[in-house]
């Protein structure tokens, strides 16, 4: 492309084009995110599909097997992480009043001595509010689900992505070698 003017106008044009592309990526990020995630997973899983293909498994069947393995790993991860998360939230709710008391006894006097600030925070009310808010994982889960009900569009978007990523991943994995060959060409 020939641009009028000096070399500086060419750099300005390239910088402006890069800025426009970056803005497009920023604005289209929520739409492109599942495709990028699927592409990253396809890049990671392609060697396994290739290995199965070398063992005379058809590429489509190898792709389905790898997808089933990924779904199984995801379910296993959730079965491990959800109880751990619930245990940690319960532990945090039990220890949080002690942390708030320690802040009140150590941080506020230090701020008063070093910065000359006189802060008077109602830590008893704060402790009571936090304890009521985080009454174990059940109370927290109920509040999270209530907020998700309000933001139902986010929940719909999550489920659409949960369906979209495996579908895109399937097609990317099945045609990965052809895609890479076309990009190289």
Residue, then its C-alpha position, 0 to 999 in steps of 0.5 A: x500500500x502506497x501512502x502519501x507523504x513521508x515515512x512518518x505518515x506511514x508509521x502514523x497509519x500503522x499505529x492507527x491501524x494497530x489501535x483500531x485492531x486493538x480496540x476491535x479485540x477489546x470490544x469483541x473480547x466477550x465474543x472472541x473469548x470462547x473461540x480463543x479458549x477453544x483454539x488454545x485447548x486445540x493447540x494443547x490437545x492436537x498432539x494427543x489426537x495425532x498420536x491416536x491417529x497414528x495408531x489407526x484411529x480415525x481423526x474424528x473418533x480420536x477427536x471425540x475421545x479427546x473431548x470425552x477425556x477433557x470433559x471427564x477431567x473437568x468433572x473430576x476437577x469440579x468434584x475436587x474443587x467444590x468441596x475444597x472451596x466450601x471448606x475454605x469459605x467455612x474456615x474463612x467465615x470462622x476466622x474472619x472475626x479474629x482477623x477484623x479484631x487483629x486489624x482493629x488492635x494493630x493496624x488502626x493504632x499504627x495508622x494513628x501513630x505513623x500518619x496521625x490519622x484518627x480512625x474510628x471504625x465500627x468493627x463490631x458492626x462490621x464483624x456482625x455484618x460479615x458473619x451474617x453475610x458469610x454464614x458458611x457456604x450455604x448462606x454464601x451460595x444462596x446469595x450468589x444464586x440470588x444475584x445470578x438470578x438477577x443477572x440471568x443474562x450472565x448465566x445464559x452467557x455462561x451456559x452458551x459458552x459451556x456449549x460453544x467451547x466444546x463444539x468449536x474445539x471439536x471442529x478445530x481439533x478435527x481440522x487442526x492439521x489442515x488449518x495449520x497447513x493453510x496458515x503455513x501456505 
